[in-house]
Amino acid sequence: MNENKCNFCGSTEYEERRTDYLYSYRGNYLLVPNTPAEVCLKCGMLYYEANVLKEIERRFFAIQKKQEQAEKYIEIPMMNYA
Ligand SMILES: [Zn+2]
């Protein structure tokens, strides 16, 4: 029994998966590979935990501080798909 309900379709069936998360802020992007997420098995909607999103945000701003000149920052993940 899962108490989580999909906001989209109302399904309660989820699967844990790792996915690429694209964080964007004012035209800057950070692609975070292997981000843990819960996927709705019915509609494919992705849900991320709040602390996961916080960590991505923290990392994003840390990168920004060191690379102020870069107007666009993107981290390309390794192609490690099966
Ligand atoms: Zn759903």
PDB file of the backbone (N, CA, C, O) and the ligand in Angstrom, with CONECT records:
HET     ZN  A 101       1
ATOM      1  N   MET A   1       0.845  -1.201   0.000  1.00  0.00           N
ATOM      2  CA  MET A   1       0.000   0.000   0.000  1.00  0.00           C
ATOM      3  C   MET A   1       0.882   1.254   0.000  1.00  0.00           C
ATOM      4  O   MET A   1       1.748   1.438   0.855  1.00  0.00           O
ATOM      5  N   ASN A   2       0.637   2.052  -0.934  1.00  0.00           N
ATOM      6  CA  ASN A   2       1.403   3.279  -1.077  1.00  0.00           C
ATOM      7  C   ASN A   2       0.489   4.465  -0.783  1.00  0.00           C
ATOM      8  O   ASN A   2      -0.585   4.607  -1.370  1.00  0.00           O
ATOM      9  N   GLU A   3       0.941   5.310   0.136  1.00  0.00           N
ATOM     10  CA  GLU A   3       0.106   6.459   0.476  1.00  0.00           C
ATOM     11  C   GLU A   3       0.280   7.603  -0.511  1.00  0.00           C
ATOM     12  O   GLU A   3      -0.470   8.579  -0.508  1.00  0.00           O
ATOM     13  N   ASN A   4       1.303   7.448  -1.362  1.00  0.00           N
ATOM     14  CA  ASN A   4       1.525   8.471  -2.387  1.00  0.00           C
ATOM     15  C   ASN A   4       0.549   8.285  -3.539  1.00  0.00           C
ATOM     16  O   ASN A   4       0.320   7.178  -4.027  1.00  0.00           O
ATOM     17  N   LYS A   5      -0.006   9.393  -3.944  1.00  0.00           N
ATOM     18  CA  LYS A   5      -0.951   9.355  -5.043  1.00  0.00           C
ATOM     19  C   LYS A   5      -0.444  10.278  -6.133  1.00  0.00           C
ATOM     20  O   LYS A   5      -0.006  11.393  -5.851  1.00  0.00           O
ATOM     21  N   CYS A   6      -0.499   9.825  -7.369  1.00  0.00           N
ATOM     22  CA  CYS A   6      -0.055  10.659  -8.474  1.00  0.00           C
ATOM     23  C   CYS A   6      -0.974  11.868  -8.624  1.00  0.00           C
ATOM     24  O   CYS A   6      -2.194  11.730  -8.710  1.00  0.00           O
ATOM     25  N   ASN A   7      -0.370  13.045  -8.652  1.00  0.00           N
ATOM     26  CA  ASN A   7      -1.160  14.265  -8.805  1.00  0.00           C
ATOM     27  C   ASN A   7      -1.834  14.336 -10.165  1.00  0.00           C
ATOM     28  O   ASN A   7      -2.801  15.069 -10.375  1.00  0.00           O
ATOM     29  N   PHE A   8      -1.298  13.565 -11.056  1.00  0.00           N
ATOM     30  CA  PHE A   8      -1.716  13.646 -12.447  1.00  0.00           C
ATOM     31  C   PHE A   8      -2.890  12.730 -12.747  1.00  0.00           C
ATOM     32  O   PHE A   8      -3.921  13.166 -13.259  1.00  0.00           O
ATOM     33  N   CYS A   9      -2.718  11.453 -12.421  1.00  0.00           N
ATOM     34  CA  CYS A   9      -3.737  10.471 -12.806  1.00  0.00           C
ATOM     35  C   CYS A   9      -4.354   9.770 -11.610  1.00  0.00           C
ATOM     36  O   CYS A   9      -5.307   9.005 -11.761  1.00  0.00           O
ATOM     37  N   GLY A  10      -3.809  10.030 -10.393  1.00  0.00           N
ATOM     38  CA  GLY A  10      -4.390   9.441  -9.205  1.00  0.00           C
ATOM     39  C   GLY A  10      -3.940   8.027  -8.908  1.00  0.00           C
ATOM     40  O   GLY A  10      -4.399   7.417  -7.943  1.00  0.00           O
ATOM     41  N   SER A  11      -3.054   7.505  -9.720  1.00  0.00           N
ATOM     42  CA  SER A  11      -2.562   6.151  -9.511  1.00  0.00           C
ATOM     43  C   SER A  11      -1.670   6.084  -8.275  1.00  0.00           C
ATOM     44  O   SER A  11      -1.044   7.076  -7.902  1.00  0.00           O
ATOM     45  N   THR A  12      -1.616   4.938  -7.654  1.00  0.00           N
ATOM     46  CA  THR A  12      -0.742   4.775  -6.488  1.00  0.00           C
ATOM     47  C   THR A  12       0.382   3.801  -6.778  1.00  0.00           C
ATOM     48  O   THR A  12       1.103   3.393  -5.868  1.00  0.00           O
ATOM     49  N   GLU A  13       0.536   3.428  -8.029  1.00  0.00           N
ATOM     50  CA  GLU A  13       1.595   2.491  -8.399  1.00  0.00           C
ATOM     51  C   GLU A  13       2.836   3.241  -8.868  1.00  0.00           C
ATOM     52  O   GLU A  13       2.819   3.981  -9.851  1.00  0.00           O
ATOM     53  N   TYR A  14       3.905   3.014  -8.123  1.00  0.00           N
ATOM     54  CA  TYR A  14       5.153   3.697  -8.426  1.00  0.00           C
ATOM     55  C   TYR A  14       6.291   2.716  -8.578  1.00  0.00           C
ATOM     56  O   TYR A  14       6.233   1.570  -8.130  1.00  0.00           O
ATOM     57  N   GLU A  15       7.325   3.210  -9.225  1.00  0.00           N
ATOM     58  CA  GLU A  15       8.526   2.421  -9.353  1.00  0.00           C
ATOM     59  C   GLU A  15       9.700   3.362  -9.137  1.00  0.00           C
ATOM     60  O   GLU A  15       9.697   4.496  -9.616  1.00  0.00           O
ATOM     61  N   GLU A  16      10.704   2.884  -8.410  1.00  0.00           N
ATOM     62  CA  GLU A  16      11.890   3.722  -8.225  1.00  0.00           C
ATOM     63  C   GLU A  16      12.796   3.594  -9.423  1.00  0.00           C
ATOM     64  O   GLU A  16      13.038   2.502  -9.937  1.00  0.00           O
ATOM     65  N   ARG A  17      13.287   4.728  -9.852  1.00  0.00           N
ATOM     66  CA  ARG A  17      14.112   4.734 -11.049  1.00  0.00           C
ATOM     67  C   ARG A  17      15.178   5.809 -10.926  1.00  0.00           C
ATOM     68  O   ARG A  17      15.054   6.734 -10.124  1.00  0.00           O
ATOM     69  N   ARG A  18      16.209   5.679 -11.717  1.00  0.00           N
ATOM     70  CA  ARG A  18      17.229   6.730 -11.784  1.00  0.00           C
ATOM     71  C   ARG A  18      17.113   7.394 -13.139  1.00  0.00           C
ATOM     72  O   ARG A  18      16.996   6.736 -14.173  1.00  0.00           O
ATOM     73  N   THR A  19      17.147   8.695 -13.107  1.00  0.00           N
ATOM     74  CA  THR A  19      16.916   9.416 -14.339  1.00  0.00           C
ATOM     75  C   THR A  19      17.776  10.673 -14.393  1.00  0.00           C
ATOM     76  O   THR A  19      18.369  11.074 -13.392  1.00  0.00           O
ATOM     77  N   ASP A  20      17.836  11.281 -15.555  1.00  0.00           N
ATOM     78  CA  ASP A  20      18.569  12.536 -15.685  1.00  0.00           C
ATOM     79  C   ASP A  20      17.647  13.680 -15.309  1.00  0.00           C
ATOM     80  O   ASP A  20      16.536  13.798 -15.827  1.00  0.00           O
ATOM     81  N   TYR A  21      18.115  14.511 -14.411  1.00  0.00           N
ATOM     82  CA  TYR A  21      17.312  15.649 -14.004  1.00  0.00           C
ATOM     83  C   TYR A  21      17.923  16.931 -14.549  1.00  0.00           C
ATOM     84  O   TYR A  21      19.106  17.201 -14.341  1.00  0.00           O
ATOM     85  N   LEU A  22      17.117  17.715 -15.243  1.00  0.00           N
ATOM     86  CA  LEU A  22      17.620  18.968 -15.793  1.00  0.00           C
ATOM     87  C   LEU A  22      17.130  20.120 -14.927  1.00  0.00           C
ATOM     88  O   LEU A  22      15.943  20.443 -14.886  1.00  0.00           O
ATOM     89  N   TYR A  23      18.079  20.718 -14.244  1.00  0.00           N
ATOM     90  CA  TYR A  23      17.749  21.865 -13.408  1.00  0.00           C
ATOM     91  C   TYR A  23      17.980  23.125 -14.225  1.00  0.00           C
ATOM     92  O   TYR A  23      19.018  23.258 -14.874  1.00  0.00           O
ATOM     93  N   SER A  24      17.051  24.029 -14.204  1.00  0.00           N
ATOM     94  CA  SER A  24      17.248  25.268 -14.941  1.00  0.00           C
ATOM     95  C   SER A  24      16.908  26.462 -14.067  1.00  0.00           C
ATOM     96  O   SER A  24      15.950  26.451 -13.295  1.00  0.00           O
ATOM     97  N   TYR A  25      17.722  27.483 -14.218  1.00  0.00           N
ATOM     98  CA  TYR A  25      17.511  28.695 -13.451  1.00  0.00           C
ATOM     99  C   TYR A  25      18.029  29.876 -14.264  1.00  0.00           C
ATOM    100  O   TYR A  25      19.224  29.961 -14.547  1.00  0.00           O
ATOM    101  N   ARG A  26      17.157  30.764 -14.630  1.00  0.00           N
ATOM    102  CA  ARG A  26      17.512  31.955 -15.414  1.00  0.00           C
ATOM    103  C   ARG A  26      18.401  31.662 -16.615  1.00  0.00           C
ATOM    104  O   ARG A  26      19.408  32.335 -16.833  1.00  0.00           O
ATOM    105  N   GLY A  27      18.029  30.677 -17.372  1.00  0.00           N
ATOM    106  CA  GLY A  27      18.763  30.365 -18.592  1.00  0.00           C
ATOM    107  C   GLY A  27      20.015  29.544 -18.397  1.00  0.00           C
ATOM    108  O   GLY A  27      20.732  29.261 -19.357  1.00  0.00           O
ATOM    109  N   ASN A  28      20.287  29.156 -17.159  1.00  0.00           N
ATOM    110  CA  ASN A  28      21.415  28.263 -16.898  1.00  0.00           C
ATOM    111  C   ASN A  28      20.879  26.865 -16.611  1.00  0.00           C
ATOM    112  O   ASN A  28      19.821  26.684 -16.008  1.00  0.00           O
ATOM    113  N   TYR A  29      21.646  25.897 -17.063  1.00  0.00           N
ATOM    114  CA  TYR A  29      21.186  24.532 -16.911  1.00  0.00           C
ATOM    115  C   TYR A  29      22.223  23.654 -16.251  1.00  0.00           C
ATOM    116  O   TYR A  29      23.428  23.815 -16.447  1.00  0.00           O
ATOM    117  N   LEU A  30      21.731  22.734 -15.475  1.00  0.00           N
ATOM    118  CA  LEU A  30      22.607  21.719 -14.910  1.00  0.00           C
ATOM    119  C   LEU A  30      21.902  20.381 -15.061  1.00  0.00           C
ATOM    120  O   LEU A  30      20.814  20.151 -14.533  1.00  0.00           O
ATOM    121  N   LEU A  31      22.569  19.516 -15.802  1.00  0.00           N
ATOM    122  CA  LEU A  31      21.996  18.199 -16.010  1.00  0.00           C
ATOM    123  C   LEU A  31      22.614  17.239 -15.003  1.00  0.00           C
ATOM    124  O   LEU A  31      23.830  17.048 -14.978  1.00  0.00           O
ATOM    125  N   VAL A  32      21.784  16.651 -14.191  1.00  0.00           N
ATOM    126  CA  VAL A  32      22.262  15.760 -13.145  1.00  0.00           C
ATOM    127  C   VAL A  32      21.877  14.317 -13.473  1.00  0.00           C
ATOM    128  O   VAL A  32      20.710  13.937 -13.372  1.00  0.00           O
ATOM    129  N   PRO A  33      22.872  13.522 -13.867  1.00  0.00           N
ATOM    130  CA  PRO A  33      22.571  12.134 -14.206  1.00  0.00           C
ATOM    131  C   PRO A  33      22.318  11.288 -12.972  1.00  0.00           C
ATOM    132  O   PRO A  33      22.774  11.610 -11.875  1.00  0.00           O
ATOM    133  N   ASN A  34      21.592  10.212 -13.165  1.00  0.00           N
ATOM    134  CA  ASN A  34      21.325   9.242 -12.095  1.00  0.00           C
ATOM    135  C   ASN A  34      20.644   9.833 -10.870  1.00  0.00           C
ATOM    136  O   ASN A  34      20.987   9.507  -9.733  1.00  0.00           O
ATOM    137  N   THR A  35      19.682  10.702 -11.115  1.00  0.00           N
ATOM    138  CA  THR A  35      18.921  11.265 -10.017  1.00  0.00           C
ATOM    139  C   THR A  35      17.810  10.295  -9.616  1.00  0.00           C
ATOM    140  O   THR A  35      17.023   9.872 -10.463  1.00  0.00           O
ATOM    141  N   PRO A  36      17.741   9.941  -8.341  1.00  0.00           N
ATOM    142  CA  PRO A  36      16.681   9.017  -7.928  1.00  0.00           C
ATOM    143  C   PRO A  36      15.306   9.674  -8.016  1.00  0.00           C
ATOM    144  O   PRO A  36      15.118  10.812  -7.587  1.00  0.00           O
ATOM    145  N   ALA A  37      14.361   8.946  -8.571  1.00  0.00           N
ATOM    146  CA  ALA A  37      13.012   9.476  -8.726  1.00  0.00           C
ATOM    147  C   ALA A  37      11.998   8.351  -8.600  1.00  0.00           C
ATOM    148  O   ALA A  37      12.321   7.171  -8.739  1.00  0.00           O
ATOM    149  N   GLU A  38      10.768   8.751  -8.332  1.00  0.00           N
ATOM    150  CA  GLU A  38       9.684   7.779  -8.348  1.00  0.00           C
ATOM    151  C   GLU A  38       8.873   8.034  -9.611  1.00  0.00           C
ATOM    152  O   GLU A  38       8.524   9.170  -9.932  1.00  0.00           O
ATOM    153  N   VAL A  39       8.583   6.951 -10.316  1.00  0.00           N
ATOM    154  CA  VAL A  39       7.870   7.084 -11.576  1.00  0.00           C
ATOM    155  C   VAL A  39       6.492   6.476 -11.445  1.00  0.00           C
ATOM    156  O   VAL A  39       6.338   5.340 -10.997  1.00  0.00           O
ATOM    157  N   CYS A  40       5.495   7.240 -11.841  1.00  0.00           N
ATOM    158  CA  CYS A  40       4.131   6.716 -11.877  1.00  0.00           C
ATOM    159  C   CYS A  40       4.051   5.705 -13.009  1.00  0.00           C
ATOM    160  O   CYS A  40       4.387   6.013 -14.153  1.00  0.00           O
ATOM    161  N   LEU A  41       3.605   4.496 -12.686  1.00  0.00           N
ATOM    162  CA  LEU A  41       3.584   3.445 -13.695  1.00  0.00           C
ATOM    163  C   LEU A  41       2.473   3.643 -14.716  1.00  0.00           C
ATOM    164  O   LEU A  41       2.499   3.053 -15.796  1.00  0.00           O
ATOM    165  N   LYS A  42       1.509   4.468 -14.372  1.00  0.00           N
ATOM    166  CA  LYS A  42       0.395   4.670 -15.300  1.00  0.00           C
ATOM    167  C   LYS A  42       0.661   5.759 -16.320  1.00  0.00           C
ATOM    168  O   LYS A  42       0.465   5.557 -17.518  1.00  0.00           O
ATOM    169  N   CYS A  43       1.109   6.914 -15.846  1.00  0.00           N
ATOM    170  CA  CYS A  43       1.262   8.038 -16.778  1.00  0.00           C
ATOM    171  C   CYS A  43       2.705   8.460 -16.981  1.00  0.00           C
ATOM    172  O   CYS A  43       2.986   9.305 -17.832  1.00  0.00           O
ATOM    173  N   GLY A  44       3.635   7.881 -16.208  1.00  0.00           N
ATOM    174  CA  GLY A  44       5.049   8.192 -16.423  1.00  0.00           C
ATOM    175  C   GLY A  44       5.528   9.464 -15.762  1.00  0.00           C
ATOM    176  O   GLY A  44       6.662   9.893 -15.976  1.00  0.00           O
ATOM    177  N   MET A  45       4.674  10.066 -14.962  1.00  0.00           N
ATOM    178  CA  MET A  45       5.038  11.283 -14.249  1.00  0.00           C
ATOM    179  C   MET A  45       6.177  10.998 -13.260  1.00  0.00           C
ATOM    180  O   MET A  45       6.172   9.984 -12.561  1.00  0.00           O
ATOM    181  N   LEU A  46       7.141  11.905 -13.220  1.00  0.00           N
ATOM    182  CA  LEU A  46       8.295  11.719 -12.345  1.00  0.00           C
ATOM    183  C   LEU A  46       8.153  12.547 -11.080  1.00  0.00           C
ATOM    184  O   LEU A  46       7.736  13.705 -11.116  1.00  0.00           O
ATOM    185  N   TYR A  47       8.508  11.927  -9.963  1.00  0.00           N
ATOM    186  CA  TYR A  47       8.487  12.644  -8.690  1.00  0.00           C
ATOM    187  C   TYR A  47       9.851  12.548  -8.022  1.00  0.00           C
ATOM    188  O   TYR A  47      10.462  11.482  -7.946  1.00  0.00           O
ATOM    189  N   TYR A  48      10.302  13.692  -7.543  1.00  0.00           N
ATOM    190  CA  TYR A  48      11.607  13.723  -6.877  1.00  0.00           C
ATOM    191  C   TYR A  48      11.404  14.092  -5.420  1.00  0.00           C
ATOM    192  O   TYR A  48      10.498  14.849  -5.071  1.00  0.00           O
ATOM    193  N   GLU A  49      12.259  13.546  -4.585  1.00  0.00           N
ATOM    194  CA  GLU A  49      12.188  13.888  -3.168  1.00  0.00           C
ATOM    195  C   GLU A  49      12.723  15.284  -2.942  1.00  0.00           C
ATOM    196  O   GLU A  49      13.633  15.738  -3.635  1.00  0.00           O
ATOM    197  N   ALA A  50      12.146  15.960  -1.961  1.00  0.00           N
ATOM    198  CA  ALA A  50      12.518  17.353  -1.686  1.00  0.00           C
ATOM    199  C   ALA A  50      13.999  17.497  -1.370  1.00  0.00           C
ATOM    200  O   ALA A  50      14.635  18.458  -1.803  1.00  0.00           O
ATOM    201  N   ASN A  51      14.554  16.547  -0.615  1.00  0.00           N
ATOM    202  CA  ASN A  51      15.969  16.681  -0.256  1.00  0.00           C
ATOM    203  C   ASN A  51      16.883  16.432  -1.453  1.00  0.00           C
ATOM    204  O   ASN A  51      17.999  16.947  -1.504  1.00  0.00           O
ATOM    205  N   VAL A  52      16.413  15.651  -2.404  1.00  0.00           N
ATOM    206  CA  VAL A  52      17.173  15.438  -3.639  1.00  0.00           C
ATOM    207  C   VAL A  52      17.217  16.734  -4.441  1.00  0.00           C
ATOM    208  O   VAL A  52      18.268  17.119  -4.954  1.00  0.00           O
ATOM    209  N   LEU A  53      16.084  17.398  -4.544  1.00  0.00           N
ATOM    210  CA  LEU A  53      16.015  18.655  -5.283  1.00  0.00           C
ATOM    211  C   LEU A  53      16.850  19.739  -4.612  1.00  0.00           C
ATOM    212  O   LEU A  53      17.473  20.568  -5.276  1.00  0.00           O
ATOM    213  N   LYS A  54      16.850  19.717  -3.300  1.00  0.00           N
ATOM    214  CA  LYS A  54      17.640  20.699  -2.546  1.00  0.00           C
ATOM    215  C   LYS A  54      19.121  20.523  -2.822  1.00  0.00           C
ATOM    216  O   LYS A  54      19.850  21.499  -2.997  1.00  0.00           O
ATOM    217  N   GLU A  55      19.554  19.291  -2.859  1.00  0.00           N
ATOM    218  CA  GLU A  55      20.964  18.978  -3.111  1.00  0.00           C
ATOM    219  C   GLU A  55      21.369  19.426  -4.516  1.00  0.00           C
ATOM    220  O   GLU A  55      22.463  19.956  -4.709  1.00  0.00           O
ATOM    221  N   ILE A  56      20.499  19.217  -5.482  1.00  0.00           N
ATOM    222  CA  ILE A  56      20.773  19.646  -6.855  1.00  0.00           C
ATOM    223  C   ILE A  56      20.890  21.170  -6.905  1.00  0.00           C
ATOM    224  O   ILE A  56      21.780  21.716  -7.558  1.00  0.00           O
ATOM    225  N   GLU A  57      19.999  21.830  -6.222  1.00  0.00           N
ATOM    226  CA  GLU A  57      20.006  23.287  -6.182  1.00  0.00           C
ATOM    227  C   GLU A  57      21.286  23.810  -5.529  1.00  0.00           C
ATOM    228  O   GLU A  57      21.896  24.767  -6.006  1.00  0.00           O
ATOM    229  N   ARG A  58      21.678  23.169  -4.440  1.00  0.00           N
ATOM    230  CA  ARG A  58      22.882  23.560  -3.731  1.00  0.00           C
ATOM    231  C   ARG A  58      24.103  23.415  -4.646  1.00  0.00           C
ATOM    232  O   ARG A  58      24.963  24.294  -4.703  1.00  0.00           O
ATOM    233  N   ARG A  59      24.157  22.304  -5.349  1.00  0.00           N
ATOM    234  CA  ARG A  59      25.258  22.050  -6.255  1.00  0.00           C
ATOM    235  C   ARG A  59      25.273  23.072  -7.392  1.00  0.00           C
ATOM    236  O   ARG A  59      26.325  23.573  -7.789  1.00  0.00           O
ATOM    237  N   PHE A  60      24.101  23.361  -7.893  1.00  0.00           N
ATOM    238  CA  PHE A  60      23.977  24.318  -8.997  1.00  0.00           C
ATOM    239  C   PHE A  60      24.566  25.675  -8.616  1.00  0.00           C
ATOM    240  O   PHE A  60      25.344  26.255  -9.373  1.00  0.00           O
ATOM    241  N   PHE A  61      24.199  26.163  -7.465  1.00  0.00           N
ATOM    242  CA  PHE A  61      24.678  27.486  -7.058  1.00  0.00           C
ATOM    243  C   PHE A  61      26.160  27.464  -6.689  1.00  0.00           C
ATOM    244  O   PHE A  61      26.847  28.474  -6.841  1.00  0.00           O
ATOM    245  N   ALA A  62      26.652  26.343  -6.215  1.00  0.00           N
ATOM    246  CA  ALA A  62      28.080  26.206  -5.936  1.00  0.00           C
ATOM    247  C   ALA A  62      28.873  26.305  -7.233  1.00  0.00           C
ATOM    248  O   ALA A  62      29.917  26.955  -7.285  1.00  0.00           O
ATOM    249  N   ILE A  63      28.379  25.664  -8.264  1.00  0.00           N
ATOM    250  CA  ILE A  63      29.028  25.721  -9.576  1.00  0.00           C
ATOM    251  C   ILE A  63      28.976  27.147 -10.114  1.00  0.00           C
ATOM    252  O   ILE A  63      29.957  27.664 -10.648  1.00  0.00           O
ATOM    253  N   GLN A  64      27.834  27.757  -9.963  1.00  0.00           N
ATOM    254  CA  GLN A  64      27.649  29.127 -10.449  1.00  0.00           C
ATOM    255  C   GLN A  64      28.655  30.091  -9.838  1.00  0.00           C
ATOM    256  O   GLN A  64      29.187  30.961 -10.527  1.00  0.00           O
ATOM    257  N   LYS A  65      28.910  29.938  -8.573  1.00  0.00           N
ATOM    258  CA  LYS A  65      29.807  30.863  -7.876  1.00  0.00           C
ATOM    259  C   LYS A  65      31.223  30.780  -8.412  1.00  0.00           C
ATOM    260  O   LYS A  65      31.937  31.780  -8.489  1.00  0.00           O
ATOM    261  N   LYS A  66      31.616  29.575  -8.778  1.00  0.00           N
ATOM    262  CA  LYS A  66      32.969  29.387  -9.284  1.00  0.00           C
ATOM    263  C   LYS A  66      33.098  29.776 -10.746  1.00  0.00           C
ATOM    264  O   LYS A  66      34.197  30.056 -11.223  1.00  0.00           O
ATOM    265  N   GLN A  67      31.992  29.795 -11.448  1.00  0.00           N
ATOM    266  CA  GLN A  67      32.045  30.021 -12.888  1.00  0.00           C
ATOM    267  C   GLN A  67      31.147  31.195 -13.277  1.00  0.00           C
ATOM    268  O   GLN A  67      30.229  31.060 -14.086  1.00  0.00           O
ATOM    269  N   GLU A  68      31.429  32.304 -12.700  1.00  0.00           N
ATOM    270  CA  GLU A  68      30.546  33.436 -12.928  1.00  0.00           C
ATOM    271  C   GLU A  68      30.570  33.943 -14.358  1.00  0.00           C
ATOM    272  O   GLU A  68      29.605  34.547 -14.828  1.00  0.00           O
ATOM    273  N   GLN A  69      31.678  33.696 -15.050  1.00  0.00           N
ATOM    274  CA  GLN A  69      31.770  34.201 -16.415  1.00  0.00           C
ATOM    275  C   GLN A  69      30.926  33.397 -17.392  1.00  0.00           C
ATOM    276  O   GLN A  69      30.436  33.922 -18.392  1.00  0.00           O
ATOM    277  N   ALA A  70      30.767  32.123 -17.086  1.00  0.00           N
ATOM    278  CA  ALA A  70      30.001  31.278 -17.986  1.00  0.00           C
ATOM    279  C   ALA A  70      28.548  31.716 -17.996  1.00  0.00           C
ATOM    280  O   ALA A  70      27.893  31.735 -16.954  1.00  0.00           O
ATOM    281  N   GLU A  71      28.053  32.061 -19.151  1.00  0.00           N
ATOM    282  CA  GLU A  71      26.655  32.472 -19.198  1.00  0.00           C
ATOM    283  C   GLU A  71      25.728  31.278 -19.339  1.00  0.00           C
ATOM    284  O   GLU A  71      24.516  31.366 -19.144  1.00  0.00           O
ATOM    285  N   LYS A  72      26.339  30.174 -19.679  1.00  0.00           N
ATOM    286  CA  LYS A  72      25.543  28.961 -19.785  1.00  0.00           C
ATOM    287  C   LYS A  72      26.385  27.807 -19.286  1.00  0.00           C
ATOM    288  O   LYS A  72      27.505  27.596 -19.750  1.00  0.00           O
ATOM    289  N   TYR A  73      25.864  27.094 -18.380  1.00  0.00           N
ATOM    290  CA  TYR A  73      26.608  25.960 -17.856  1.00  0.00           C
ATOM    291  C   TYR A  73      25.798  24.696 -18.005  1.00  0.00           C
ATOM    292  O   TYR A  73      24.636  24.629 -17.602  1.00  0.00           O
ATOM    293  N   ILE A  74      26.413  23.717 -18.576  1.00  0.00           N
ATOM    294  CA  ILE A  74      25.718  22.435 -18.682  1.00  0.00           C
ATOM    295  C   ILE A  74      26.705  21.297 -18.477  1.00  0.00           C
ATOM    296  O   ILE A  74      27.822  21.301 -18.993  1.00  0.00           O
ATOM    297  N   GLU A  75      26.254  20.345 -17.719  1.00  0.00           N
ATOM    298  CA  GLU A  75      27.081  19.190 -17.441  1.00  0.00           C
ATOM    299  C   GLU A  75      26.538  18.023 -18.253  1.00  0.00           C
ATOM    300  O   GLU A  75      25.397  17.600 -18.067  1.00  0.00           O
ATOM    301  N   ILE A  76      27.350  17.520 -19.136  1.00  0.00           N
ATOM    302  CA  ILE A  76      26.883  16.432 -19.991  1.00  0.00           C
ATOM    303  C   ILE A  76      27.217  15.091 -19.335  1.00  0.00           C
ATOM    304  O   ILE A  76      28.376  14.828 -19.016  1.00  0.00           O
ATOM    305  N   PRO A  77      26.230  14.264 -19.137  1.00  0.00           N
ATOM    306  CA  PRO A  77      26.504  12.963 -18.495  1.00  0.00           C
ATOM    307  C   PRO A  77      27.129  11.983 -19.475  1.00  0.00           C
ATOM    308  O   PRO A  77      27.036  12.151 -20.691  1.00  0.00           O
ATOM    309  N   MET A  78      27.758  10.976 -18.935  1.00  0.00           N
ATOM    310  CA  MET A  78      28.282   9.903 -19.763  1.00  0.00           C
ATOM    311  C   MET A  78      27.105   9.132 -20.348  1.00  0.00           C
ATOM    312  O   MET A  78      26.050   9.005 -19.726  1.00  0.00           O
ATOM    313  N   MET A  79      27.309   8.630 -21.536  1.00  0.00           N
ATOM    314  CA  MET A  79      26.241   7.833 -22.145  1.00  0.00           C
ATOM    315  C   MET A  79      26.296   6.429 -21.555  1.00  0.00           C
ATOM    316  O   MET A  79      26.962   5.541 -22.087  1.00  0.00           O
ATOM    317  N   ASN A  80      25.603   6.251 -20.478  1.00  0.00           N
ATOM    318  CA  ASN A  80      25.680   4.955 -19.800  1.00  0.00           C
ATOM    319  C   ASN A  80      24.342   4.234 -19.782  1.00  0.00           C
ATOM    320  O   ASN A  80      24.045   3.455 -18.876  1.00  0.00           O
ATOM    321  N   TYR A  81      23.549   4.510 -20.799  1.00  0.00           N
ATOM    322  CA  TYR A  81      22.257   3.831 -20.877  1.00  0.00           C
ATOM    323  C   TYR A  81      22.439   2.400 -21.366  1.00  0.00           C
ATOM    324  O   TYR A  81      23.349   2.099 -22.138  1.00  0.00           O
ATOM    325  N   ALA A  82      21.587   1.562 -20.915  1.00  0.00           N
ATOM    326  CA  ALA A  82      21.686   0.150 -21.304  1.00  0.00           C
ATOM    327  C   ALA A  82      21.370  -0.024 -22.787  1.00  0.00           C
ATOM    328  O   ALA A  82      21.402  -1.144 -23.298  1.00  0.00           O
TER     329      ALA A  82
HETATM  330 ZN    ZN A 101       0.214   9.096 -12.819  1.00  0.00          ZN2+
END
